[in-house]
Amino acid sequence: MNARVLRTELRRSAAPWPGLLVLGGSLAVLFAIDGIWWRGTAGWTAQWTSMALWTRWLLGFWWPLVVGAGALYGLRDARSGTAELLGSVPRPAWRRAALPAAATAGTLVVGFGLVVAVGGVQVAARGTALPGLGWLPISLVAALALAAGGLFGMGVARAVPSVLTPPALVVLALLTTGLLRSVTDGALPGSVAPNRVALLSPVTADPREVLLTLAGSVHLGQSLWLLGLAGTGFALLTATGRRARLLALVPVLAGAALALAVLPASPRDTYVLDRAAAGPRCDGAVCVTAAHGARLPELAARGGDALRVLREALGERAPRSVREDTAPRALGDPRPVTAEAVLVDFDERQFADAHGDGLTRALVAQGLVPTCRARSDREGGSIEDVAEQSIAASWALGDRALTPLEAPGAAAYERQTWADAEAAWTAFAAAPAAEQRARIAAVHDAALSCSTGRLLPVLAGTVTR
């Protein structure tokens, strides 16, 4: 096989279409839909690892279709009635199969590679430093999965040359990836299937924690399985008899056995800490992870101002540092808070786009009334927490009127909450200075205990703690 013959195959066959499907479909999903992949610190253009995981997540759409497209391509000789003629040509079967196999696998790898390149350009354009090449195996395994899926579909269609083979393979692949689908409801992504079996699917969960990445054993195990799948596909392409077709199953069975022996048994060993991204970056009493090192200069300056305000408001009980919250937890679970530090989660609405005085206000609010319920694009949090923080921060910063930390929404419940907050602020501002300080201290202590009771009445002075 030479380059000229390969170019002819690419021009005159359907081999480029699966690659174009992956490229065009992926870009259409990512750019035409304003999805969760555009938001938060784990957005697909926010960090290198999250970019790789989001593009890998797209395999949930394309991998079953690629298997079906490969099967459709594999029916070419049977549909044209030339299978018997080509079988009589004195040329090794593997050489005849190598051309369509290389064309299919090559276009799939190039198509997916271009998707990754588009994401990488956007990540680099945001000024995100390349922390290392830990993200690269995630994308390489995805490219291998697409190539293996295309070859497997071609081989099965050559072995079972029926018009029902492509749709049957698509349905089977969809059912398999659906049953083995990874979910991110818990602190670590998991599946309803046993972890080792679930990892045979090339589809990963949508990333939620920027500091988590796949373990090396996952890359190795999945590579062994996918290489076996590709080997079986190619062997079926060259098989000419029943015995040869049976022997073609050996690679996929061996790959599955080796993969199950290597793949981790629990989600805790599947998703591990990305040490390059999680490394600490500190400036005095303010620390963030390397993944958010670009935010350290402003956070350090504003954090110093906020800590001074907190010392004036809380005295000896004030937090002494500002640090990024890195503890993984399930969606909706309460997060631990501490009196020693102001915890910053850059996914939260009050910190996501906060700069200048707004960042100082957010830090003061979190230090005075630390919230145990996150308020982000994935978690609704509590508007009451925001109202309570707004009153505390407005008092500490010497505001004459209540300054909300976020714009009031249009929902009736939110309007009522902010009306209650205005009433509480009026009553709070009318109290003596010593009484104001005592109420803030009571609210601070209640917040540290993750109390579920309403704190607006405490600030208003209608309820004591």
Sequence and secondary structure as in RCSB ss.txt:
>XXXX:A:sequence
MNARVLRTELRRSAAPWPGLLVLGGSLAVLFAIDGIWWRGTAGWTAQWTSMALWTRWLLGFWWPLVVGAGALYGL
RDARSGTAELLGSVPRPAWRRAALPAAATAGTLVVGFGLVVAVGGVQVAARGTALPGLGWLPISLVAALALAAGG
LFGMGVARAVPSVLTPPALVVLALLTTGLLRSVTDGALPGSVAPNRVALLSPVTADPREVLLTLAGSVHLGQSLW
LLGLAGTGFALLTATGRRARLLALVPVLAGAALALAVLPASPRDTYVLDRAAAGPRCDGAVCVTAAHGARLPELA
ARGGDALRVLREALGERAPRSVREDTAPRALGDPRPVTAEAVLVDFDERQFADAHGDGLTRALVAQGLVPTCRAR
SDREGGSIEDVAEQSIAASWALGDRALTPLEAPGAAAYERQTWADAEAAWTAFAAAPAAEQRARIAAVHDAALSC
STGRLLPVLAGTVTR
>XXXX:A:secstr
  HHHHHHHHHHSSTHHHHHHHHHHHHHHHHHS  GGGSSTT TTT HHHHHHHHHHTHHHHHHHHHHHHHHHHT
HHHHHT HHHHHTSSS HHHHHHHHHHHHHHHHHHHHHHHHHHHHHHHHHTT     STTHHHHHHHHHHHHHHH
HHHHHHHHHS  TTHHHHHHHHHHHHHHHT  B SSSS B SS HHHHTTSS       TTEEE HHHHHHHHHH
HHHHHHHHHHHHH  SHHHHHHTHHHHHHHHHHHHHHS SSHHHHEEE HHHH EEEETTEEEEGGGGGGHHHHH
HHHHHHHHHHHHHHGGGS  EEEE      TT      SSEEEE TTBHHHHT  THHHHHHHHHHHHS  SS  
BSS    HHHHHHHHHHHHHHTT SS   SS   SSHHHHHHHHHHHHHHHHHHHS HHHHHHHHHHHHHHHHTT
  S  HHHHHTSS  
